[in-house]
């Protein structure tokens, strides 16, 4: 899956002040990512505040991104959940023709065993007409998909082509990289350790900060993939403070503040999330101005 190498971004869903979806801002964000050198776009991931969107709103987000992208970049769709039957039904009934792959999160809240996780993704793989990217994010799901389970799925199902690994554990990532099948992609789901994972053999990142600083972040990953280590780390250290800041009071509140500072969209989020406080907003705004001045 060469199209999934490099930097993908988990797109936010911009809202107007009345909490309705701002489709014009979403188009701007898509174009900003394309113009900045991002390799692919992820639609309706966690960063999209997927849990607070109605079915009609999800369809609006999908159609808006497809229209704005206009075939420029590969698209990945988030299709996951903790009700296996519901996920399977969506995969069997949804038109996925515009998408290169699905991104499917490990079941959250239920806390399944490793065998339960395997059986869930077995059902997903068998139902999906397009490639599957597994998504391990134990900080949100409350259960860690172990490398043995990931590798079992990768070896058993040809259409399980990658994992977005967001455990924040470089040792676990290295175990995956050491033992994975040849063409299986290990993609970082953590912006701060994306570059070290790439240098250890990873294929790139599905990023949050990448949509706010697409030029700088995607170039950092390309430098890493090309083994230009010193240059890559220069970019890493440029962005490191802001990576911390955008997650300091929750995602996507932080990255939406970046977009407000850039003049692209409002910083509105839906409850139970709230905007970043004034202090953090000021620090993010100062950082954005500094990077743009350097650029």
C-alpha positions, -999 to 999 in steps of 0.1 A, spaced: 0 0 0 24 27 -12 -4 52 -10 -4 49 28 33 57 32 41 92 45 18 116 64 -19 111 66 -40 135 87 -70 127 109 -93 156 98 -112 177 123 -149 185 118 -150 223 119 -182 237 135 -197 272 133 -204 290 166 -239 275 165 -223 240 165 -235 232 129 -209 218 105 -189 244 87 -185 228 53 -166 257 38 -140 256 66 -137 218 60 -130 224 24 -103 249 33 -87 224 57 -87 197 30 -71 221 5 -46 234 31 -35 198 37 -32 190 0 -12 222 -7 11 215 23 22 181 9 1 156 30 0 122 14 -35 110 24 -66 121 44 -84 102 71 -121 110 74 -143 105 105 -116 94 129 -116 103 166 -102 138 158 -134 144 138 -155 143 170 -172 113 153 -190 103 185 -210 136 185 -220 135 148 -255 123 137 -257 99 107 -267 127 84 -238 149 96 -214 120 90 -227 118 54 -222 155 50 -186 153 62 -179 124 38 -194 141 8 -177 174 16 -143 159 19 -147 138 -13 -158 169 -32 -130 191 -19 -103 165 -24 -115 159 -60 -93 128 -63 -61 146 -53 -52 124 -24 -61 88 -12 -89 89 14 -92 66 44 -126 63 62 -130 56 99 -153 26 104 -151 11 139 -168 6 171 -175 -17 200 -205 -34 185 -190 -59 160 -223 -66 142 -229 -29 136 -194 -23 122 -198 -54 99 -233 -41 87 -218 -7 78 -190 -23 59 -215 -44 39 -239 -16 31 -218 16 27 -204 27 -6 -167 27 -1 -157 33 -37 -141 67 -29 -118 52 -3 -84 35 -4 -88 18 30 -108 19 63 -93 27 97 -109 6 123 -104 12 160 -100 -16 185 -132 -20 205 -135 5 233 -153 3 267 -161 -34 264 -124 -43 272 -123 -76 252 -96 -102 256 -69 -105 229 -90 -134 215 -120 -111 215 -101 -84 196 -89 -110 171 -124 -123 165 -137 -87 161 -112 -78 134 -116 -112 118 -152 -103 112 -142 -68 100 -116 -82 76 -141 -107 62 -167 -80 57 -146 -52 43 -144 -49 5 -113 -26 8 -80 -28 29 -82 -25 66 -59 -4 89 -61 -16 125 -61 12 151 -46 6 185 -51 34 210 -53 20 245 -55 55 261 -90 57 246 -101 21 244 -89 9 278 -73 -22 262 -40 -27 244 -40 -47 212 -8 -67 217 18 -72 189 10 -110 189 -27 -102 181 -17 -76 154 7 -100 138 -18 -129 139 -43 -107 120 -17 -94 96 -7 -130 87 -42 -144 86 -59 -118 64 -45 -103 32 -66 -72 34 -53 -63 69 -25 -41 55 -15 -18 83 -18 -7 119 -21 28 133 -1 22 165 -9 48 191 0 31 224 28 57 228 52 28 234 83 28 212 93 -7 225 59 -22 215 62 -5 181 97 -19 176 84 -54 183 58 -49 156 84 -36 132 108 -65 139 82 -93 134 57 -79 109 51 -94 74 72 -78 47 45 -55 32 26 -48 64 27 -11 74 33 1 109 20 37 110 25 60 140 -6 73 157 14 95 180 28 128 167 56 130 192 72 96 184 63 95 147 98 103 136 115 78 158 91 51 146 98 60 110 135 58 116 130 23 132 113 11 101 78 26 103 59 38 72 47 72 84 20 87 106 -17 94 108 -13 128 124 -33 155 142 -8 183 141 0 176 105 -32 193 93 -22 225 111 14 224 99 12 203 68 43 215 51 66 213 81 53 180 94 50 161 61 85 172 51 98 159 85 84 125 78 97 124 42 132 133 56 129 105 81 118 80 54 148 91 33 172 86 63 181 123 65 181 121 103 196 155 113 174 175 90 143 155 102 150 161 139 154 198 132 118 198 121 108 176 150 123 200 176 107 230 158 72 214 163 77 196 196 63 224 218 32 227 198 26 189 197 25 190 235 3 221 234 -24 207 211 -30 177 233 -26 195 267 -63 201 271 -76 175 248 -80 166 211 -93 182 189 -96 214 211 -59 221 206 -57 217 168 -89 237 164 -72 265 182 -44 262 156 -70 266 128 -85 297 146 -50 312 148 -45 304 111 -78 321 102 -92 289 87 -120 279 110 -135 285 144 -123 267 175 -157 254 184 -160 219 198 -191 199 210 -197 189 246 -184 170 265 -153 187 250 -147 224 256 -124 250 241 -89 254 253 -85 281 280 -72 316 273 -37 309 285 -32 279 261 -50 297 233 -24 325 236 5 302 236 -7 283 206 -14 316 188 21 328 195 36 295 182 16 297 150 28 332 144 64 322 150 63 293 126 46 314 99 72 341 103 100 316 99 82 301 69 
